[in-house]
Amino acid sequence: MTILVIAEHDNASLKAATLNTVTAAVQCGGDVHVLVAGFNAGAAAGAAAQITGVAKVLLVEADTLAHAIAENVTAQVVALAAGYSHILFAATASGKNIAPRVAAKLDVAQVSDITKVVSADTFERPIYAGNAIATVQATDAVKVVTVRATGFDAAAQAGQALAAIEVVAAVATSAATTYVGSEIAKNDRPELTAAKVIVSGGRALGSQEKFNELMTPLADKLSAAIGASRAAVDAGYAPNDWQVGQTGKIVAPQLYIAAGISGAIQHLAGMKDSKVIVAINKDPEAPIFSVADYGLVADLFVAVPELTAAL
């Protein structure tokens, strides 16, 4: 049994979620191979070769793979699929874009968003916004799986190569989809899904000005990423890429501070795996307190500046 992990990278380095996906692959049993499909991606392949538990790294390079266009990466994965029992992706925007295409091409069922490996063909995944855990068994010859990074520890990286890098020829791809350009938001803060500390604000902040006035200084003091509830995002207080929750980003930092967030089930689904949760809300009945390790029933417009000043 051999498992293929599809690395997520920027050609120069691996994305953190790849390390969590490798951990899930190791738990499936058998040899673990990592596919790095890109262009001038030797550095990313070198980083993959240093991951504990990886037996081989496959490097496929072509200019059509430089920007990880889903259709082009899918063609590479499908071309290699016959030699693997499992194909694992991180359950990120990229993984969720490519994995269903691979499953459709292979005519197999996809197992989505797993949080635990029970056995080589059986997995646990959350349903109903995380209120229930389903145990599912995949009987297809090739199992296409997406892995929720917060459910698995990151695999360790050694200071030297542990696996051989094999260069694989790129296959022809369709010209129907081409890269035109991208607009990448620049942010001096840690990436939300990889941050160790996150401070999040909710609709109770009342306006974009108040959101920035209270959340930014606190985040600066803690060197934290800033998140937001869907209600805050919908109200225009924060950009879409700050949204934490079932329809936003799934996070599991060491510390999560929720200010003015009531704790709707959709939000809890995205952050309840955080190691320590601190909730600030003036409503003592707010659902957020049911998952909080520390809860402060207080006016956030008083409590948050006091907390910031105390740090």
C-alpha positions in Angstrom: 0.0 0.0 0.0 1.4 3.4 -1.0 -0.1 6.8 -0.3 0.4 9.9 -2.4 0.3 13.3 -0.7 -0.2 16.3 -3.0 2.0 19.0 -1.6 0.7 22.6 -1.4 3.5 25.1 -2.1 4.5 28.3 -3.7 7.4 26.7 -5.6 9.9 28.0 -3.0 8.5 26.5 0.2 5.8 24.1 1.4 2.5 25.3 3.0 2.1 24.3 6.6 -1.0 22.1 5.9 1.1 19.7 3.9 2.9 18.6 7.1 -0.4 17.8 8.7 -1.5 15.9 5.6 1.7 13.8 5.8 0.8 12.8 9.4 -2.6 11.6 8.2 -0.9 9.6 5.4 1.5 7.9 7.8 -1.4 6.8 9.9 -3.0 5.1 6.9 0.0 2.8 6.8 2.4 1.9 4.0 4.9 4.1 2.1 4.2 7.8 1.8 5.2 9.7 -1.4 4.8 13.4 -1.8 4.0 15.0 -5.2 5.4 18.5 -5.8 3.9 19.8 -9.1 5.1 23.2 -10.0 7.8 25.2 -11.9 11.3 25.9 -10.6 10.0 24.0 -7.5 13.3 22.3 -6.5 13.3 24.1 -3.1 9.8 23.0 -2.3 10.8 19.4 -3.3 13.8 19.6 -1.1 11.7 20.7 1.9 9.3 17.8 1.2 12.3 15.4 1.3 13.1 16.5 4.8 9.6 15.5 6.2 9.7 12.6 8.6 7.8 9.6 7.3 8.1 10.5 3.6 9.7 7.7 1.6 9.9 9.5 -1.8 9.3 12.9 -3.4 8.0 13.1 -6.9 8.9 16.4 -8.7 7.0 17.4 -11.8 7.9 20.7 -13.4 6.2 22.5 -16.2 5.4 26.2 -16.8 1.7 25.2 -16.9 2.0 24.1 -13.3 3.6 27.3 -12.0 0.4 28.6 -10.5 -1.3 25.4 -9.5 -4.2 25.6 -11.9 -6.6 22.9 -10.8 -7.1 21.4 -14.2 -3.4 21.1 -14.9 -2.5 19.6 -11.5 -5.4 17.2 -11.8 -4.0 15.8 -15.0 -0.6 15.1 -13.3 -2.3 13.4 -10.3 -4.5 11.2 -12.5 -1.5 10.2 -14.5 0.1 8.8 -11.4 -2.9 7.5 -9.6 -2.7 3.9 -10.8 0.3 3.3 -8.5 -1.4 4.4 -5.3 -4.0 3.2 -2.9 -4.6 6.6 -1.4 -4.4 10.2 -2.7 -4.4 12.8 0.1 -4.9 16.5 -0.1 -5.1 19.2 2.6 -8.6 20.5 3.0 -7.6 24.0 2.0 -9.0 26.1 -0.8 -6.4 24.6 -3.2 -7.1 21.0 -2.0 -10.8 21.4 -2.2 -10.4 22.7 -5.8 -8.3 19.8 -7.0 -9.5 16.7 -5.1 -13.0 16.6 -6.5 -11.7 16.8 -10.0 -9.3 13.9 -9.3 -12.1 11.8 -7.8 -14.4 12.5 -10.7 -11.7 11.5 -13.2 -11.0 8.3 -11.4 -14.7 7.7 -10.9 -14.4 7.2 -7.1 -16.1 8.7 -4.1 -14.2 11.4 -2.2 -13.9 11.3 1.5 -13.8 14.9 2.7 -12.4 16.7 5.6 -11.2 13.8 7.7 -10.1 14.5 11.3 -9.0 10.9 12.3 -7.7 7.8 10.6 -9.3 4.7 12.1 -7.8 2.3 9.6 -6.5 2.3 6.0 -10.0 2.5 4.6 -12.0 4.0 7.5 -12.0 7.6 8.7 -13.8 10.0 10.9 -15.1 13.4 9.7 -17.3 16.1 11.2 -20.9 16.6 10.0 -23.6 19.0 11.1 -21.1 21.8 11.6 -19.1 19.6 13.9 -22.0 18.6 16.2 -21.6 15.0 15.1 -18.7 12.8 13.9 -19.4 10.3 11.1 -17.3 7.2 10.6 -17.0 6.4 6.9 -15.5 3.5 5.0 -14.1 4.0 1.5 -14.2 0.8 -0.6 -12.8 2.2 -3.8 -9.5 0.9 -5.0 -8.0 4.4 -4.9 -9.2 6.5 -2.0 -9.2 10.3 -2.6 -9.2 12.1 0.8 -9.0 15.6 2.0 -7.5 16.2 5.4 -8.5 18.8 7.9 -5.2 20.1 9.1 -6.4 21.0 12.6 -7.1 17.3 13.2 -3.5 16.2 12.9 -0.2 17.3 14.3 2.3 18.6 11.8 5.0 16.1 10.7 8.5 16.9 11.8 11.1 18.2 9.4 14.7 17.1 9.7 17.6 19.3 8.9 18.6 17.0 6.0 17.0 15.0 3.2 15.4 11.8 4.4 13.8 10.8 1.1 15.0 10.6 -2.5 13.6 13.1 -5.1 12.5 11.5 -8.3 11.9 13.7 -11.3 8.8 12.7 -13.2 7.9 13.9 -16.7 4.9 16.3 -16.9 1.9 15.1 -18.9 0.1 17.2 -21.5 -2.5 19.5 -20.1 -5.6 21.2 -21.6 -5.2 24.7 -23.0 -8.8 25.4 -22.0 -7.6 27.0 -18.8 -4.8 29.5 -18.7 -3.3 31.7 -16.0 -4.1 35.3 -16.5 -3.1 36.9 -13.2 -3.6 37.1 -9.5 -4.2 39.7 -6.8 -2.6 38.6 -3.6 -3.5 40.5 -0.4 -0.4 41.6 1.4 -0.5 41.1 5.2 2.3 41.6 7.7 0.5 39.4 10.2 0.7 35.6 10.4 -1.5 33.6 8.0 -4.8 32.9 9.7 -4.7 29.1 9.4 -1.1 28.9 10.6 -1.1 31.5 13.3 -0.4 30.5 16.9 -2.5 33.3 18.3 -5.7 34.7 16.8 -7.9 37.5 18.0 -11.4 37.6 16.5 -14.1 40.2 16.6 -17.8 39.9 16.1 -20.8 41.9 15.1 -21.0 43.4 18.6 -18.1 45.7 17.7 -20.6 47.8 15.7 -18.5 49.2 12.9 -15.4 48.7 10.8 -13.8 51.7 12.7 -14.4 50.1 16.1 -13.3 46.7 14.8 -10.0 48.1 13.8 -9.7 50.4 16.8 -10.0 47.5 19.3 -8.7 44.4 17.5 -5.6 45.8 15.8 -3.8 47.0 18.9 -4.6 43.8 20.7 -3.3 41.8 17.8 -0.2 43.9 17.6 0.6 43.3 21.3 0.2 39.5 20.8 1.8 39.3 17.3 -1.5 37.6 16.4 -3.5 37.1 13.3 -6.9 38.8 13.1 -10.1 36.8 12.5 -13.8 37.7 12.4 -17.2 36.0 12.6 -19.3 35.7 9.5 -21.7 38.3 10.9 -18.8 40.8 11.2 -17.6 40.0 7.7 -21.1 40.3 6.2 -21.6 43.7 7.9 -18.4 44.9 6.3 -16.3 45.2 9.5 -13.6 42.8 8.2 -12.5 41.3 4.8 -13.7 37.9 3.7 -10.3 36.2 4.2 -10.5 36.9 7.9 -13.7 34.9 8.4 -13.4 32.0 10.8 -16.1 29.3 10.8 -17.8 26.6 8.8 -18.0 28.7 5.7 -14.7 30.5 6.4 -11.3 29.2 7.7 -10.8 26.3 10.1 -8.2 27.3 12.7 -6.7 25.7 15.8 -4.2 28.1 17.3 -2.6 27.9 20.7 -4.7 30.9 21.8 -8.0 32.1 20.4 -9.5 35.3 21.8 -13.1 35.9 20.7 -14.4 39.5 21.4 -18.1 40.2 20.9 -18.8 36.8 19.2 -21.9 35.1 20.4 -20.7 31.7 19.3 -23.1 30.6 16.6 -22.6 26.9 15.6 -21.1 27.9 12.3 -18.4 29.9 14.1 -17.7 27.3 16.7 -17.1 24.7 13.9 -14.2 26.7 12.8 -12.3 27.4 16.0 -13.4 25.0 18.8 -10.2 22.9 18.3 -8.1 25.8 19.5 -5.9 24.9 22.5 -7.0 27.7 24.7 -10.1 29.8 24.0 -10.8 33.1 25.7 -14.3 34.7 25.3 -15.3 38.3 26.0 -19.0 38.9 25.8 -21.5 40.8 27.9 -24.2 38.1 27.5 -23.6 35.4 30.1 -25.7 33.0 28.1 -23.7 33.4 24.9 -22.9 29.9 23.4 -19.3 30.9 23.0 -18.8 30.3 26.8 -19.7 26.6 26.3 -16.4 26.0 24.5 -14.3 28.7 26.2 -11.5 27.8 28.6 -11.7 31.3 30.1 -14.8 33.5 29.9 -15.2 37.2 30.8 -18.7 38.6 31.0 -18.0 42.3 30.4 -18.4 45.1 28.0 -15.8 44.5 25.2 -15.4 48.2 24.7 -14.0 48.4 28.2 -12.4 44.9 28.6 -10.5 44.8 25.3 -8.6 48.1 25.8 -7.9 47.1 29.4 -6.5 43.8 28.2 -4.4 45.5 25.5 -3.0 48.0 28.0 -2.1 45.2 30.5 -0.1 43.2 27.9 
